[in-house]
Amino acid sequence: MKVQVGNGSIEIGDKEVKLIGTRILSISVTTVQGPCNDEMCPLIKKPVCTIVDHFSQSEDYRIENPLQIEMQQEVYNSINRERQAVKIKYKIGGKFEIKGLSLIGTA
């Protein structure tokens, strides 16, 4: 299933659509410390995808048809500006994998 997000799109497989069902796919950005041992290493931004039961924040970008998807405004801006084709897959171990998303101008 392909969902239009501004000038870009998110492609979600049939297995993932069944897994989401009537719940909400939430896409956000988290920062982790880089691999350096000192504190000079910059923080690395990583996209995180989870399934939640309720919309978590009111300032997020929401899509409610055909699936319910919420994403931080920074993620929406990145997909829209760069016209990205993002793919979301469910991996063994209970985690989602996001491909094709480069976080441009996110905080």
N, CA, C and O atoms as CSV, one atom per row, in Angstrom:
chain,resi,resn,atom,element,x,y,z
A,1,MET,N,N,0.849,-1.165,0.000
A,1,MET,CA,C,0.000,0.000,0.000
A,1,MET,C,C,0.902,1.236,0.000
A,1,MET,O,O,1.837,1.331,0.794
A,2,LYS,N,N,0.618,2.158,-0.877
A,2,LYS,CA,C,1.373,3.392,-0.969
A,2,LYS,C,C,0.525,4.535,-0.425
A,2,LYS,O,O,-0.614,4.732,-0.849
A,3,VAL,N,N,1.093,5.291,0.524
A,3,VAL,CA,C,0.401,6.416,1.146
A,3,VAL,C,C,1.151,7.688,0.760
A,3,VAL,O,O,2.357,7.797,0.981
A,4,GLN,N,N,0.439,8.635,0.189
A,4,GLN,CA,C,1.036,9.903,-0.230
A,4,GLN,C,C,1.285,10.791,0.985
A,4,GLN,O,O,0.399,10.995,1.815
A,5,VAL,N,N,2.518,11.319,1.076
A,5,VAL,CA,C,2.899,12.228,2.160
A,5,VAL,C,C,3.500,13.462,1.514
A,5,VAL,O,O,4.693,13.494,1.215
A,6,GLY,N,N,2.676,14.478,1.299
A,6,GLY,CA,C,3.148,15.675,0.614
A,6,GLY,C,C,3.619,15.320,-0.786
A,6,GLY,O,O,2.863,14.738,-1.563
A,7,ASN,N,N,4.873,15.666,-1.120
A,7,ASN,CA,C,5.440,15.335,-2.427
A,7,ASN,C,C,6.107,13.971,-2.442
A,7,ASN,O,O,6.548,13.517,-3.499
A,8,GLY,N,N,6.193,13.312,-1.308
A,8,GLY,CA,C,6.798,11.989,-1.212
A,8,GLY,C,C,5.754,10.935,-0.926
A,8,GLY,O,O,4.553,11.185,-1.032
A,9,SER,N,N,6.225,9.739,-0.557
A,9,SER,CA,C,5.289,8.655,-0.265
A,9,SER,C,C,5.898,7.680,0.737
A,9,SER,O,O,7.115,7.621,0.915
A,10,ILE,N,N,5.027,6.922,1.382
A,10,ILE,CA,C,5.424,5.833,2.277
A,10,ILE,C,C,4.789,4.568,1.733
A,10,ILE,O,O,3.578,4.517,1.519
A,11,GLU,N,N,5.607,3.546,1.509
A,11,GLU,CA,C,5.095,2.262,1.027
A,11,GLU,C,C,5.132,1.266,2.181
A,11,GLU,O,O,6.167,1.057,2.813
A,12,ILE,N,N,3.981,0.660,2.438
A,12,ILE,CA,C,3.836,-0.286,3.536
A,12,ILE,C,C,3.328,-1.595,2.946
A,12,ILE,O,O,2.335,-1.611,2.218
A,13,GLY,N,N,4.010,-2.691,3.260
A,13,GLY,CA,C,3.638,-4.001,2.731
A,13,GLY,C,C,2.331,-4.524,3.319
A,13,GLY,O,O,1.843,-4.015,4.328
A,14,ASP,N,N,1.768,-5.552,2.670
A,14,ASP,CA,C,0.497,-6.131,3.116
A,14,ASP,C,C,0.602,-6.736,4.514
A,14,ASP,O,O,-0.324,-6.621,5.316
A,15,LYS,N,N,1.737,-7.382,4.804
A,15,LYS,CA,C,1.935,-7.980,6.128
A,15,LYS,C,C,1.926,-6.901,7.211
A,15,LYS,O,O,1.363,-7.094,8.289
A,16,GLU,N,N,2.550,-5.778,6.913
A,16,GLU,CA,C,2.611,-4.681,7.869
A,16,GLU,C,C,1.243,-4.033,8.064
A,16,GLU,O,O,0.890,-3.642,9.176
A,17,VAL,N,N,0.468,-3.919,6.971
A,17,VAL,CA,C,-0.879,-3.348,7.055
A,17,VAL,C,C,-1.761,-4.204,7.959
A,17,VAL,O,O,-2.520,-3.671,8.768
A,18,LYS,N,N,-1.666,-5.534,7.827
A,18,LYS,CA,C,-2.443,-6.427,8.690
A,18,LYS,C,C,-2.005,-6.304,10.141
A,18,LYS,O,O,-2.833,-6.353,11.051
A,19,LEU,N,N,-0.711,-6.146,10.356
A,19,LEU,CA,C,-0.186,-6.016,11.711
A,19,LEU,C,C,-0.663,-4.728,12.372
A,19,LEU,O,O,-0.980,-4.719,13.562
A,20,ILE,N,N,-0.715,-3.653,11.615
A,20,ILE,CA,C,-1.167,-2.360,12.147
A,20,ILE,C,C,-2.665,-2.405,12.438
A,20,ILE,O,O,-3.105,-1.975,13.504
A,21,GLY,N,N,-3.433,-2.915,11.510
A,21,GLY,CA,C,-4.881,-3.026,11.701
A,21,GLY,C,C,-5.535,-1.682,11.937
A,21,GLY,O,O,-5.404,-0.775,11.116
A,22,THR,N,N,-6.240,-1.543,13.056
A,22,THR,CA,C,-6.934,-0.288,13.377
A,22,THR,C,C,-6.101,0.601,14.298
A,22,THR,O,O,-6.550,1.673,14.702
A,23,ARG,N,N,-4.894,0.158,14.628
A,23,ARG,CA,C,-4.036,0.966,15.492
A,23,ARG,C,C,-3.285,2.011,14.655
A,23,ARG,O,O,-3.558,2.177,13.466
A,24,ILE,N,N,-2.352,2.701,15.279
A,24,ILE,CA,C,-1.688,3.841,14.646
A,24,ILE,C,C,-0.201,3.558,14.486
A,24,ILE,O,O,0.465,3.136,15.431
A,25,LEU,N,N,0.311,3.792,13.285
A,25,LEU,CA,C,1.737,3.686,13.007
A,25,LEU,C,C,2.370,5.035,13.338
A,25,LEU,O,O,2.010,6.052,12.746
A,26,SER,N,N,3.301,5.046,14.270
A,26,SER,CA,C,3.929,6.279,14.730
A,26,SER,C,C,5.388,6.311,14.272
A,26,SER,O,O,6.153,5.390,14.559
A,27,ILE,N,N,5.774,7.381,13.554
A,27,ILE,CA,C,7.136,7.547,13.074
A,27,ILE,C,C,7.719,8.786,13.749
A,27,ILE,O,O,7.154,9.877,13.661
A,28,SER,N,N,8.848,8.607,14.419
A,28,SER,CA,C,9.472,9.721,15.124
A,28,SER,C,C,10.982,9.672,14.938
A,28,SER,O,O,11.519,8.743,14.334
A,29,VAL,N,N,11.657,10.691,15.468
A,29,VAL,CA,C,13.111,10.782,15.384
A,29,VAL,C,C,13.669,10.737,16.795
A,29,VAL,O,O,13.176,11.427,17.687
A,30,THR,N,N,14.684,9.935,16.994
A,30,THR,CA,C,15.378,9.891,18.273
A,30,THR,C,C,16.851,10.169,18.027
A,30,THR,O,O,17.351,9.952,16.923
A,31,THR,N,N,17.540,10.643,19.036
A,31,THR,CA,C,18.968,10.890,18.902
A,31,THR,C,C,19.725,9.949,19.827
A,31,THR,O,O,19.320,9.712,20.965
A,32,VAL,N,N,20.836,9.415,19.316
A,32,VAL,CA,C,21.692,8.534,20.095
A,32,VAL,C,C,23.108,9.081,20.043
A,32,VAL,O,O,23.484,9.767,19.092
A,33,GLN,N,N,23.877,8.780,21.050
A,33,GLN,CA,C,25.265,9.216,21.089
A,33,GLN,C,C,26.056,8.477,20.020
A,33,GLN,O,O,25.843,7.284,19.804
A,34,GLY,N,N,26.955,9.165,19.357
A,34,GLY,CA,C,27.798,8.570,18.337
A,34,GLY,C,C,28.769,7.559,18.925
A,34,GLY,O,O,28.810,7.383,20.143
A,35,PRO,N,N,29.556,6.888,18.079
A,35,PRO,CA,C,30.431,5.808,18.542
A,35,PRO,C,C,31.711,6.274,19.241
A,35,PRO,O,O,32.475,5.438,19.724
A,36,CYS,N,N,31.959,7.559,19.307
A,36,CYS,CA,C,33.197,8.066,19.915
A,36,CYS,C,C,33.185,7.832,21.427
A,36,CYS,O,O,32.127,7.743,22.049
A,37,ASN,N,N,34.379,7.736,21.998
A,37,ASN,CA,C,34.506,7.556,23.442
A,37,ASN,C,C,34.476,8.879,24.195
A,37,ASN,O,O,34.208,8.906,25.396
A,38,ASP,N,N,34.750,9.977,23.495
A,38,ASP,CA,C,34.723,11.277,24.164
A,38,ASP,C,C,33.382,11.965,23.903
A,38,ASP,O,O,32.539,11.435,23.179
A,39,GLU,N,N,33.192,13.116,24.479
A,39,GLU,CA,C,31.919,13.809,24.328
A,39,GLU,C,C,31.891,14.758,23.150
A,39,GLU,O,O,30.948,15.536,23.007
A,40,MET,N,N,32.910,14.710,22.301
A,40,MET,CA,C,32.983,15.573,21.124
A,40,MET,C,C,32.213,14.992,19.941
A,40,MET,O,O,31.969,15.684,18.952
A,41,CYS,N,N,31.843,13.755,20.044
A,41,CYS,CA,C,31.139,13.084,18.944
A,41,CYS,C,C,29.712,13.634,18.843
A,41,CYS,O,O,29.027,13.763,19.858
A,42,PRO,N,N,29.260,13.956,17.629
A,42,PRO,CA,C,27.903,14.501,17.500
A,42,PRO,C,C,26.834,13.435,17.714
A,42,PRO,O,O,27.086,12.238,17.577
A,43,LEU,N,N,25.646,13.895,18.050
A,43,LEU,CA,C,24.506,12.994,18.190
A,43,LEU,C,C,24.053,12.534,16.808
A,43,LEU,O,O,24.124,13.290,15.839
A,44,ILE,N,N,23.595,11.306,16.725
A,44,ILE,CA,C,23.128,10.733,15.466
A,44,ILE,C,C,21.612,10.631,15.516
A,44,ILE,O,O,21.054,10.117,16.486
A,45,LYS,N,N,20.940,11.119,14.472
A,45,LYS,CA,C,19.479,11.057,14.396
A,45,LYS,C,C,19.061,9.750,13.735
A,45,LYS,O,O,19.593,9.371,12.691
A,46,LYS,N,N,18.098,9.060,14.359
A,46,LYS,CA,C,17.600,7.805,13.823
A,46,LYS,C,C,16.073,7.830,13.799
A,46,LYS,O,O,15.446,8.265,14.765
A,47,PRO,N,N,15.477,7.370,12.711
A,47,PRO,CA,C,14.021,7.260,12.692
A,47,PRO,C,C,13.568,6.021,13.466
A,47,PRO,O,O,14.215,4.975,13.424
A,48,VAL,N,N,12.455,6.160,14.167
A,48,VAL,CA,C,11.896,5.066,14.955
A,48,VAL,C,C,10.435,4.901,14.556
A,48,VAL,O,O,9.701,5.880,14.416
A,49,CYS,N,N,10.031,3.664,14.376
A,49,CYS,CA,C,8.664,3.370,13.949
A,49,CYS,C,C,8.047,2.387,14.939
A,49,CYS,O,O,8.611,1.320,15.184
A,50,THR,N,N,6.899,2.736,15.507
A,50,THR,CA,C,6.207,1.873,16.459
A,50,THR,C,C,4.713,1.871,16.170
A,50,THR,O,O,4.206,2.702,15.416
A,51,ILE,N,N,4.024,0.923,16.784
A,51,ILE,CA,C,2.561,0.879,16.698
A,51,ILE,C,C,2.014,1.288,18.057
A,51,ILE,O,O,2.388,0.719,19.083
A,52,VAL,N,N,1.127,2.278,18.060
A,52,VAL,CA,C,0.530,2.774,19.305
A,52,VAL,C,C,-0.995,2.696,19.201
A,52,VAL,O,O,-1.553,2.550,18.113
A,53,ASP,N,N,-1.644,2.795,20.346
A,53,ASP,CA,C,-3.107,2.702,20.375
A,53,ASP,C,C,-3.802,4.053,20.214
A,53,ASP,O,O,-4.936,4.112,19.739
A,54,HIS,N,N,-3.128,5.143,20.609
A,54,HIS,CA,C,-3.728,6.470,20.553
A,54,HIS,C,C,-2.722,7.457,19.968
A,54,HIS,O,O,-1.512,7.259,20.076
A,55,PHE,N,N,-3.230,8.520,19.348
A,55,PHE,CA,C,-2.345,9.577,18.877
A,55,PHE,C,C,-1.640,10.163,20.093
A,55,PHE,O,O,-2.284,10.468,21.096
A,56,SER,N,N,-0.315,10.323,20.010
A,56,SER,CA,C,0.437,10.713,21.193
A,56,SER,C,C,0.570,12.218,21.377
A,56,SER,O,O,0.515,12.703,22.507
A,57,GLN,N,N,0.742,12.964,20.298
A,57,GLN,CA,C,0.922,14.406,20.438
A,57,GLN,C,C,0.031,15.126,19.441
A,57,GLN,O,O,-0.246,14.621,18.353
A,58,SER,N,N,-0.408,16.299,19.827
A,58,SER,CA,C,-1.322,17.041,18.963
A,58,SER,C,C,-0.592,17.777,17.839
A,58,SER,O,O,-1.222,18.161,16.854
A,59,GLU,N,N,0.722,17.982,17.965
A,59,GLU,CA,C,1.454,18.740,16.957
A,59,GLU,C,C,2.047,17.861,15.857
A,59,GLU,O,O,2.739,18.369,14.974
A,60,ASP,N,N,1.795,16.584,15.892
A,60,ASP,CA,C,2.301,15.684,14.874
A,60,ASP,C,C,1.478,15.797,13.602
A,60,ASP,O,O,0.339,16.261,13.632
A,61,TYR,N,N,2.059,15.370,12.478
A,61,TYR,CA,C,1.336,15.299,11.215
A,61,TYR,C,C,0.580,13.977,11.206
A,61,TYR,O,O,1.150,12.929,11.509
A,62,ARG,N,N,-0.694,14.025,10.861
A,62,ARG,CA,C,-1.532,12.822,10.905
A,62,ARG,C,C,-2.108,12.492,9.538
A,62,ARG,O,O,-2.489,13.375,8.769
A,63,ILE,N,N,-2.160,11.204,9.261
A,63,ILE,CA,C,-2.859,10.670,8.095
A,63,ILE,C,C,-3.856,9.670,8.655
A,63,ILE,O,O,-3.482,8.794,9.435
A,64,GLU,N,N,-5.115,9.789,8.271
A,64,GLU,CA,C,-6.119,8.903,8.855
A,64,GLU,C,C,-6.849,8.045,7.828
A,64,GLU,O,O,-7.812,7.358,8.170
A,65,ASN,N,N,-6.402,8.076,6.577
A,65,ASN,CA,C,-7.074,7.256,5.570
A,65,ASN,C,C,-6.056,6.851,4.522
A,65,ASN,O,O,-5.383,7.749,4.015
A,66,PRO,N,N,-5.878,5.642,4.158
A,66,PRO,CA,C,-6.561,4.416,4.572
A,66,PRO,C,C,-6.027,3.839,5.875
A,66,PRO,O,O,-6.744,3.105,6.555
A,67,LEU,N,N,-4.782,4.152,6.241
A,67,LEU,CA,C,-4.224,3.757,7.530
A,67,LEU,C,C,-4.104,4.974,8.425
A,67,LEU,O,O,-4.114,6.110,7.951
A,68,GLN,N,N,-3.992,4.732,9.716
A,68,GLN,CA,C,-3.743,5.831,10.634
A,68,GLN,C,C,-2.244,5.903,10.873
A,68,GLN,O,O,-1.641,4.965,11.395
A,69,ILE,N,N,-1.653,7.020,10.488
A,69,ILE,CA,C,-0.215,7.231,10.628
A,69,ILE,C,C,-0.003,8.587,11.278
A,69,ILE,O,O,-0.652,9.569,10.914
A,70,GLU,N,N,0.907,8.636,12.240
A,70,GLU,CA,C,1.324,9.913,12.805
A,70,GLU,C,C,2.838,9.988,12.696
A,70,GLU,O,O,3.537,8.987,12.854
A,71,MET,N,N,3.334,11.193,12.425
A,71,MET,CA,C,4.780,11.392,12.342
A,71,MET,C,C,5.114,12.784,12.833
A,71,MET,O,O,4.307,13.708,12.734
A,72,GLN,N,N,6.310,12.916,13.362
A,72,GLN,CA,C,6.745,14.233,13.804
A,72,GLN,C,C,6.816,15.146,12.590
A,72,GLN,O,O,7.078,14.698,11.474
A,73,GLN,N,N,6.581,16.426,12.819
A,73,GLN,CA,C,6.582,17.400,11.732
A,73,GLN,C,C,7.917,17.396,10.984
A,73,GLN,O,O,7.941,17.612,9.772
A,74,GLU,N,N,9.016,17.158,11.681
A,74,GLU,CA,C,10.329,17.108,11.036
A,74,GLU,C,C,10.426,15.959,10.043
A,74,GLU,O,O,11.045,16.105,8.989
A,75,VAL,N,N,9.824,14.820,10.363
A,75,VAL,CA,C,9.833,13.672,9.453
A,75,VAL,C,C,9.001,13.995,8.219
A,75,VAL,O,O,9.415,13.706,7.096
A,76,TYR,N,N,7.824,14.595,8.422
A,76,TYR,CA,C,6.989,14.995,7.291
A,76,TYR,C,C,7.728,15.974,6.385
A,76,TYR,O,O,7.723,15.818,5.164
A,77,ASN,N,N,8.363,16.978,6.979
A,77,ASN,CA,C,9.083,17.970,6.185
A,77,ASN,C,C,10.197,17.326,5.372
A,77,ASN,O,O,10.420,17.706,4.223
A,78,SER,N,N,10.890,16.371,5.941
A,78,SER,CA,C,11.972,15.695,5.240
A,78,SER,C,C,11.440,14.890,4.052
A,78,SER,O,O,12.015,14.942,2.965
A,79,ILE,N,N,10.360,14.156,4.247
A,79,ILE,CA,C,9.769,13.358,3.149
A,79,ILE,C,C,9.223,14.279,2.074
A,79,ILE,O,O,9.407,14.015,0.886
A,80,ASN,N,N,8.558,15.352,2.465
A,80,ASN,CA,C,7.942,16.275,1.529
A,80,ASN,C,C,8.994,17.027,0.707
A,80,ASN,O,O,8.904,17.063,-0.520
A,81,ARG,N,N,9.977,17.621,1.360
A,81,ARG,CA,C,10.982,18.436,0.663
A,81,ARG,C,C,11.844,17.621,-0.283
A,81,ARG,O,O,12.136,18.054,-1.398
A,82,GLU,N,N,12.243,16.460,0.157
A,82,GLU,CA,C,13.166,15.646,-0.646
A,82,GLU,C,C,12.438,14.684,-1.592
A,82,GLU,O,O,13.084,13.932,-2.322
A,83,ARG,N,N,11.109,14.702,-1.587
A,83,ARG,CA,C,10.300,13.820,-2.438
A,83,ARG,C,C,10.733,12.358,-2.296
A,83,ARG,O,O,10.940,11.652,-3.283
A,84,GLN,N,N,10.860,11.933,-1.054
A,84,GLN,CA,C,11.391,10.608,-0.754
A,84,GLN,C,C,10.327,9.528,-0.896
A,84,GLN,O,O,9.142,9.760,-0.659
A,85,ALA,N,N,10.780,8.351,-1.287
A,85,ALA,CA,C,9.939,7.161,-1.331
A,85,ALA,C,C,10.405,6.258,-0.199
A,85,ALA,O,O,11.377,5.516,-0.346
A,86,VAL,N,N,9.711,6.321,0.928
A,86,VAL,CA,C,10.089,5.595,2.132
A,86,VAL,C,C,9.388,4.245,2.144
A,86,VAL,O,O,8.212,4.145,1.794
A,87,LYS,N,N,10.119,3.199,2.552
A,87,LYS,CA,C,9.534,1.863,2.676
A,87,LYS,C,C,9.642,1.423,4.121
A,87,LYS,O,O,10.680,1.590,4.761
A,88,ILE,N,N,8.550,0.854,4.629
A,88,ILE,CA,C,8.518,0.359,6.003
A,88,ILE,C,C,8.277,-1.144,5.971
A,88,ILE,O,O,7.305,-1.621,5.384
A,89,LYS,N,N,9.186,-1.882,6.616
A,89,LYS,CA,C,9.106,-3.341,6.680
A,89,LYS,C,C,9.137,-3.781,8.132
A,89,LYS,O,O,9.740,-3.123,8.980
A,90,TYR,N,N,8.485,-4.893,8.409
A,90,TYR,CA,C,8.502,-5.488,9.746
A,90,TYR,C,C,9.561,-6.576,9.765
A,90,TYR,O,O,9.532,-7.493,8.945
A,91,LYS,N,N,10.497,-6.475,10.702
A,91,LYS,CA,C,11.585,-7.433,10.792
A,91,LYS,C,C,11.308,-8.458,11.877
A,91,LYS,O,O,10.531,-8.219,12.802
A,92,ILE,N,N,11.952,-9.590,11.744
A,92,ILE,CA,C,11.871,-10.603,12.791
A,92,ILE,C,C,12.477,-10.018,14.058
A,92,ILE,O,O,13.533,-9.387,14.011
A,93,GLY,N,N,11.832,-10.219,15.154
A,93,GLY,CA,C,12.292,-9.652,16.414
A,93,GLY,C,C,11.389,-8.537,16.898
A,93,GLY,O,O,11.620,-7.982,17.972
A,94,GLY,N,N,10.363,-8.195,16.129
A,94,GLY,CA,C,9.382,-7.229,16.581
A,94,GLY,C,C,9.716,-5.782,16.332
A,94,GLY,O,O,9.147,-4.908,16.986
A,95,LYS,N,N,10.623,-5.488,15.405
A,95,LYS,CA,C,10.967,-4.100,15.118
A,95,LYS,C,C,10.673,-3.770,13.660
A,95,LYS,O,O,10.676,-4.635,12.784
A,96,PHE,N,N,10.421,-2.495,13.440
A,96,PHE,CA,C,10.201,-2.016,12.080
A,96,PHE,C,C,11.513,-1.479,11.513
A,96,PHE,O,O,12.352,-0.952,12.243
A,97,GLU,N,N,11.668,-1.622,10.218
A,97,GLU,CA,C,12.830,-1.082,9.516
A,97,GLU,C,C,12.332,-0.030,8.538
A,97,GLU,O,O,11.400,-0.274,7.771
A,98,ILE,N,N,12.958,1.145,8.570
A,98,ILE,CA,C,12.570,2.238,7.691
A,98,ILE,C,C,13.697,2.437,6.683
A,98,ILE,O,O,14.843,2.689,7.057
A,99,LYS,N,N,13.356,2.320,5.398
A,99,LYS,CA,C,14.357,2.510,4.342
A,99,LYS,C,C,13.966,3.701,3.491
A,99,LYS,O,O,12.785,3.965,3.267
A,100,GLY,N,N,14.985,4.420,3.016
A,100,GLY,CA,C,14.764,5.524,2.093
A,100,GLY,C,C,14.457,6.846,2.764
A,100,GLY,O,O,14.056,7.795,2.090
A,101,LEU,N,N,14.636,6.935,4.076
A,101,LEU,CA,C,14.351,8.172,4.788
A,101,LEU,C,C,15.666,8.812,5.205
A,101,LEU,O,O,16.395,8.273,6.037
A,102,SER,N,N,15.965,9.975,4.614
A,102,SER,CA,C,17.116,10.739,5.068
A,102,SER,C,C,16.580,11.942,5.816
A,102,SER,O,O,15.744,12.685,5.303
A,103,LEU,N,N,17.054,12.123,6.998
A,103,LEU,CA,C,16.526,13.160,7.879
A,103,LEU,C,C,17.204,14.480,7.596
A,103,LEU,O,O,18.252,14.793,8.160
A,104,ILE,N,N,16.589,15.254,6.711
A,104,ILE,CA,C,17.113,16.557,6.302
A,104,ILE,C,C,16.496,17.631,7.196
A,104,ILE,O,O,15.273,17.740,7.288
A,105,GLY,N,N,17.333,18.412,7.847
A,105,GLY,CA,C,16.856,19.554,8.621
A,105,GLY,C,C,16.023,19.196,9.826
A,105,GLY,O,O,15.176,19.986,10.245
A,106,THR,N,N,16.243,18.006,10.403
A,106,THR,CA,C,15.486,17.649,11.605
A,106,THR,C,C,16.265,18.060,12.831
A,106,THR,O,O,17.492,18.163,12.802
A,107,ALA,N,N,15.540,18.294,13.908
A,107,ALA,CA,C,16.203,18.702,15.168
A,107,ALA,C,C,16.313,17.534,16.104
A,107,ALA,O,O,16.838,17.675,17.209
